[in-house]
Amino acid sequence: MNRASELLVGEHDFATFGRSPSGKSTLRRAYRAEWRREGALLSFTIEANAFLFRMVRSLVGSLCQVGAGEWRVEAFGEALAAADRSLAGPTAPPQGLCLVSVSY
């Protein structure tokens, strides 16, 4: 999951994983994306200049597909590059999603 998450760092068109609330550009820059295990808990942290509607939940659901062996890391990268919403994995449920901070 971390190998796939590394593909998110940098500027990408994240249209596969969400939509712009304003209908404008889906380009975003991710500065960090990583998974951590703390006992039985897995946590995903992502830092970016902005997020699309449902982007983080869609990323988590898709990355879990990689972790479960249902997607290869390369297939995740191909889905990201395609900028096609129909290629995203399942959207993770909102429970457990936590916004930690906003910086300007």
N, CA, C and O of each residue as an XYZ file, in Angstrom:
416
protein
N       0.826     -1.189      0.000
C       0.000      0.000      0.000
C       0.873      1.256      0.000
O       0.533      2.255     -0.634
N       1.994      1.199      0.713
C       2.896      2.351      0.702
C       3.554      2.543     -0.659
O       3.768      3.677     -1.088
N       3.876      1.452     -1.339
C       4.458      1.599     -2.682
C       3.467      2.286     -3.615
O       3.860      3.143     -4.408
N       2.206      1.929     -3.534
C       1.183      2.579     -4.365
C       0.979      4.028     -3.923
O       0.781      4.910     -4.759
N       1.025      4.276     -2.624
C       0.841      5.635     -2.107
C       1.935      6.571     -2.590
O       1.684      7.756     -2.814
N       3.140      6.054     -2.752
C       4.249      6.875     -3.238
C       3.955      7.457     -4.616
O       4.457      8.527     -4.958
N       3.144      6.758     -5.406
C       2.799      7.234     -6.745
C       1.956      8.510     -6.699
O       1.863      9.230     -7.694
N       1.347      8.788     -5.553
C       0.487      9.960     -5.420
C       1.262     11.254     -5.220
O       0.748     12.340     -5.491
N       2.493     11.137     -4.748
C       3.283     12.325     -4.441
C       3.673     13.033     -5.737
O       4.160     12.415     -6.684
N       3.445     14.342     -5.753
C       3.707     15.151     -6.935
C       2.404     15.719     -7.468
O       1.351     15.557     -6.851
N       2.475     16.378     -8.605
C       1.265     16.955     -9.205
C       0.662     15.956    -10.185
O       1.343     15.448    -11.075
N      -0.611     15.689    -10.006
C      -1.326     14.728    -10.848
C      -2.747     15.226    -11.089
O      -3.269     16.059    -10.348
N      -3.349     14.700    -12.133
C      -4.777     14.889    -12.350
C      -5.456     13.770    -11.565
O      -5.373     12.602    -11.944
N      -6.122     14.123    -10.480
C      -6.743     13.142     -9.595
C      -8.197     12.848     -9.969
O      -8.971     12.406     -9.120
N      -8.577     13.084    -11.224
C      -9.966     12.888    -11.651
C     -10.449     11.453    -11.421
O     -11.645     11.235    -11.229
N      -9.551     10.482    -11.438
C      -9.965      9.096    -11.173
C     -10.537      8.962     -9.763
O     -11.404      8.122     -9.524
N     -10.065      9.772     -8.846
C     -10.414      9.587     -7.445
C     -11.340     10.657     -6.871
O     -11.568     10.675     -5.662
N     -11.869     11.531     -7.689
C     -12.797     12.531     -7.177
C     -13.171     13.533     -8.243
O     -12.734     13.449     -9.391
N     -13.985     14.478     -7.836
C     -14.375     15.529     -8.768
C     -14.248     16.873     -8.079
O     -14.373     16.991     -6.861
N     -13.999     17.864     -8.885
C     -13.869     19.214     -8.361
C     -15.257     19.747     -8.020
O     -16.159     19.674     -8.854
N     -15.449     20.282     -6.814
C     -16.763     20.813     -6.463
C     -17.178     21.955     -7.377
O     -18.373     22.196     -7.552
N     -16.232     22.656     -7.955
C     -16.553     23.780     -8.824
C     -16.604     23.373    -10.292
O     -16.924     24.193    -11.152
N     -16.292     22.111    -10.585
C     -16.272     21.658    -11.965
C     -15.033     22.119    -12.711
O     -14.958     21.989    -13.933
N     -14.064     22.653    -11.990
C     -12.841     23.158    -12.619
C     -11.747     22.099    -12.586
O     -12.039     20.903    -12.587
N     -10.523     22.519    -12.558
C      -9.378     21.624    -12.655
C      -9.366     20.553    -11.559
O      -9.739     20.807    -10.414
N      -8.932     19.360    -11.939
C      -8.766     18.261    -10.993
C      -7.280     18.008    -10.713
O      -6.917     16.991    -10.122
N      -6.430     18.942    -11.143
C      -5.004     18.850    -10.827
C      -4.778     19.221     -9.371
O      -5.272     20.244     -8.895
N      -4.036     18.390     -8.677
C      -3.693     18.637     -7.285
C      -2.254     18.199     -7.065
O      -1.735     17.362     -7.804
N      -1.610     18.764     -6.053
C      -0.239     18.387     -5.708
C      -0.256     17.728     -4.330
O      -0.640     18.349     -3.339
N       0.162     16.477     -4.282
C       0.284     15.757     -3.011
C       1.737     15.837     -2.561
O       2.657     15.556     -3.329
N       1.927     16.223     -1.309
C       3.263     16.355     -0.743
C       3.692     15.104      0.015
O       4.881     14.801      0.113
N       2.723     14.390      0.542
C       3.017     13.182      1.322
C       1.787     12.291      1.284
O       0.656     12.772      1.348
N       2.016     10.997      1.180
C       0.932     10.006      1.239
C       1.544      8.726      1.780
O       2.427      8.138      1.155
N       1.070      8.295      2.953
C       1.679      7.108      3.563
C       0.724      6.411      4.527
O      -0.171      7.014      5.118
N       0.964      5.124      4.649
C       0.241      4.286      5.597
C       1.135      3.995      6.785
O       2.352      3.868      6.648
N       0.520      3.892      7.952
C       1.230      3.472      9.172
C       0.394      2.425      9.892
O      -0.836      2.481      9.911
N       1.097      1.474     10.479
C       0.424      0.461     11.292
C       0.734      0.756     12.744
O       1.894      0.919     13.121
N      -0.302      0.824     13.553
C      -0.169      1.018     14.998
C      -0.991     -0.085     15.655
O      -2.186      0.077     15.900
N      -0.338     -1.205     15.936
C      -1.059     -2.367     16.444
C      -1.978     -2.897     15.354
O      -1.530     -3.199     14.248
N      -3.254     -3.009     15.666
C      -4.224     -3.498     14.689
C      -4.770     -2.375     13.810
O      -5.530     -2.639     12.878
N      -4.400     -1.147     14.088
C      -4.924      0.015     13.366
C      -4.013      0.403     12.205
O      -2.799      0.523     12.368
N      -4.608      0.595     11.042
C      -3.901      1.147      9.887
C      -4.381      2.576      9.708
O      -5.585      2.835      9.733
N      -3.455      3.501      9.530
C      -3.863      4.885      9.283
C      -3.187      5.397      8.024
O      -2.034      5.072      7.743
N      -3.919      6.200      7.273
C      -3.425      6.789      6.034
C      -3.334      8.287      6.236
O      -4.289      8.915      6.694
N      -2.196      8.860      5.897
C      -1.988     10.300      5.989
C      -1.663     10.825      4.605
O      -0.807     10.283      3.907
N      -2.349     11.879      4.216
C      -2.053     12.533      2.952
C      -2.047     14.033      3.168
O      -2.930     14.584      3.825
N      -1.044     14.685      2.607
C      -0.941     16.142      2.628
C      -0.941     16.608      1.182
O      -0.221     16.058      0.349
N      -1.743     17.616      0.884
C      -1.833     18.118     -0.481
C      -2.220     19.587     -0.475
O      -2.617     20.134      0.554
N      -2.101     20.214     -1.626
C      -2.472     21.622     -1.716
C      -3.990     21.809     -1.752
O      -4.481     22.902     -1.472
N      -4.730     20.767     -2.090
C      -6.199     20.804     -2.106
C      -6.688     19.377     -2.360
O      -5.923     18.510     -2.781
N      -7.968     19.154     -2.098
C      -8.558     17.840     -2.317
C      -9.825     17.972     -3.149
O     -10.517     18.988     -3.098
N     -10.112     16.941     -3.906
C     -11.356     16.866     -4.663
C     -12.443     16.272     -3.775
O     -12.150     15.703     -2.724
N     -13.687     16.405     -4.197
C     -14.813     15.812     -3.491
C     -14.635     14.299     -3.463
O     -14.488     13.672     -4.512
N     -14.647     13.716     -2.286
C     -14.477     12.278     -2.030
C     -13.127     11.711     -2.446
O     -12.981     10.493     -2.543
N     -12.151     12.552     -2.691
C     -10.842     12.081     -3.145
C     -10.164     11.165     -2.136
O      -9.691     10.090     -2.507
N     -10.106     11.561     -0.877
C      -9.391     10.766      0.119
C     -10.098      9.434      0.336
O      -9.443      8.395      0.417
N     -11.411      9.449      0.432
C     -12.145      8.187      0.619
C     -11.947      7.253     -0.565
O     -11.817      6.043     -0.382
N     -11.922      7.797     -1.772
C     -11.709      6.979     -2.959
C     -10.281      6.433     -3.003
O     -10.061      5.278     -3.366
N      -9.320      7.270     -2.632
C      -7.936      6.797     -2.567
C      -7.786      5.668     -1.557
O      -7.153      4.654     -1.850
N      -8.357      5.832     -0.383
C      -8.246      4.803      0.660
C      -8.880      3.499      0.185
O      -8.294      2.430      0.356
N     -10.053      3.574     -0.399
C     -10.707      2.356     -0.901
C      -9.877      1.663     -1.966
O      -9.756      0.438     -1.971
N      -9.305      2.451     -2.869
C      -8.482      1.887     -3.937
C      -7.177      1.317     -3.391
O      -6.737      0.249     -3.816
N      -6.561      2.024     -2.458
C      -5.319      1.528     -1.863
C      -5.567      0.260     -1.045
O      -4.695     -0.607     -0.978
N      -6.714      0.140     -0.437
C      -7.058     -1.101      0.276
C      -7.173     -2.266     -0.702
O      -6.871     -3.405     -0.346
N      -7.605     -1.990     -1.929
C      -7.647     -3.032     -2.956
C      -6.228     -3.539     -3.243
O      -6.017     -4.731     -3.462
N      -5.272     -2.624     -3.239
C      -3.870     -3.009     -3.431
C      -3.420     -3.868     -2.248
O      -2.801     -4.917     -2.429
N      -3.737     -3.411     -1.042
C      -3.340     -4.151      0.154
C      -3.946     -5.541      0.233
O      -3.335     -6.463      0.773
N      -5.154     -5.690     -0.311
C      -5.832     -6.989     -0.296
C      -5.367     -7.891     -1.437
O      -5.803     -9.038     -1.542
N      -4.485     -7.375     -2.288
C      -3.991     -8.169     -3.409
C      -4.929     -8.198     -4.594
O      -4.710     -8.959     -5.536
N      -5.978     -7.379     -4.566
C      -6.932     -7.346     -5.675
C      -6.478     -6.435     -6.802
O      -6.939     -6.578     -7.934
N      -5.578     -5.496     -6.510
C      -4.964     -4.623     -7.508
C      -3.459     -4.706     -7.357
O      -2.946     -4.811     -6.242
N      -2.753     -4.660     -8.469
C      -1.305     -4.528     -8.431
C      -0.970     -3.048     -8.273
O      -1.776     -2.185     -8.621
N       0.197     -2.759     -7.756
C       0.650     -1.371     -7.628
C       0.623     -0.699     -9.000
O       0.223      0.460     -9.120
N       1.046     -1.425    -10.030
C       1.065     -0.869    -11.384
C      -0.339     -0.518    -11.868
O      -0.525      0.495    -12.543
N      -1.315     -1.334    -11.534
C      -2.704     -1.053    -11.941
C      -3.226      0.200    -11.242
O      -3.978      0.976    -11.832
N      -2.827      0.396     -9.984
C      -3.205      1.610     -9.268
C      -2.620      2.829     -9.981
O      -3.315      3.824    -10.187
N      -1.341      2.749    -10.355
C      -0.690      3.838    -11.078
C      -1.349      4.119    -12.412
O      -1.488      5.276    -12.808
N      -1.753      3.075    -13.104
C      -2.446      3.241    -14.388
C      -3.797      3.922    -14.193
O      -4.191      4.761    -15.002
N      -4.504      3.568    -13.130
C      -5.792      4.194    -12.846
C      -5.605      5.682    -12.546
O      -6.379      6.514    -13.020
N      -4.588      6.012    -11.767
C      -4.291      7.411    -11.464
C      -4.012      8.183    -12.752
O      -4.567      9.262    -12.960
N      -3.163      7.642    -13.609
C      -2.779      8.326    -14.851
C      -3.947      8.474    -15.818
O      -3.962      9.407    -16.621
N      -4.914      7.582    -15.761
C      -6.031      7.613    -16.708
C      -6.980      8.789    -16.492
O      -7.666      9.201    -17.428
N      -7.031      9.337    -15.275
C      -7.955     10.435    -14.953
C      -9.385     10.080    -15.364
O     -10.091     10.890    -15.965
N      -9.796      8.859    -15.030
C     -11.115      8.335    -15.396
C     -11.789      7.797    -14.137
O     -11.382      6.766    -13.601
N     -12.813      8.492    -13.670
C     -13.495      8.150    -12.414
C     -14.005      6.716    -12.384
O     -14.083      6.111    -11.315
N     -14.347      6.175    -13.525
C     -14.889      4.807    -13.563
C     -13.836      3.752    -13.208
O     -14.183      2.597    -12.964
N     -12.557      4.135    -13.176
C     -11.494      3.181    -12.876
C     -11.132      3.112    -11.393
O     -10.304      2.290    -11.000
N     -11.736      3.959    -10.570
C     -11.428      3.959     -9.133
C     -11.975      2.708     -8.466
O     -12.959      2.119     -8.915
N     -11.325      2.324     -7.402
C     -11.829      1.226     -6.587
C     -13.005      1.712     -5.757
O     -13.494      2.820     -5.977
N     -13.470      0.910     -4.811
C     -14.595      1.313     -3.971
C     -14.231      2.504     -3.092
O     -13.075      2.671     -2.702
N     -15.215      3.317     -2.789
C     -15.023      4.466     -1.904
C     -15.117      3.991     -0.463
O     -16.085      3.332     -0.084
N     -14.117      4.322      0.336
C     -14.123      3.929      1.751
C     -15.244      4.669      2.481
O     -15.580      5.796      2.115
N     -15.824      4.050      3.506
C     -16.873      4.728      4.269
C     -16.309      5.919      5.044
O     -15.112      5.953      5.328
N     -17.144      6.888      5.388
C     -16.641      8.096      6.056
C     -16.221      7.882      7.510
O     -15.479      8.700      8.053
N     -16.669      6.814      8.146
C     -16.298      6.572      9.531
C     -14.784      6.409      9.627
O     -14.189      5.631      8.881
N     -14.178      7.127     10.527
C     -12.742      7.041     10.721
C     -11.970      8.114      9.982
O     -10.780      8.302     10.237
N     -12.624      8.825      9.067
C     -11.956      9.902      8.352
C     -11.820     11.094      9.286
O     -12.788     11.518      9.918
N     -10.605     11.632      9.366
C     -10.361     12.714     10.321
C      -9.474     13.776      9.688
O      -8.353     13.485      9.273
N      -9.967     14.991      9.613
C      -9.160     16.119      9.154
C      -8.336     16.601     10.345
O      -8.895     17.016     11.359
N      -7.029     16.548     10.227
C      -6.152     16.887     11.348
C      -5.834     18.374     11.357
O      -5.883     19.008     12.411
N      -5.509     18.941     10.198
C      -5.185     20.374     10.188
C      -5.301     20.941      8.783
O      -5.284     20.216      7.788
N      -5.419     22.265      8.737
C      -5.434     23.006      7.477
C      -4.375     24.096      7.615
O      -4.333     24.815      8.614
N      -3.525     24.206      6.603
C      -2.464     25.216      6.620
C      -2.640     26.147      5.424
O      -3.112     25.739      4.363
N      -2.259     27.380      5.615
C      -2.313     28.357      4.520
C      -0.949     28.944      4.304
O      -0.773     29.790      3.427
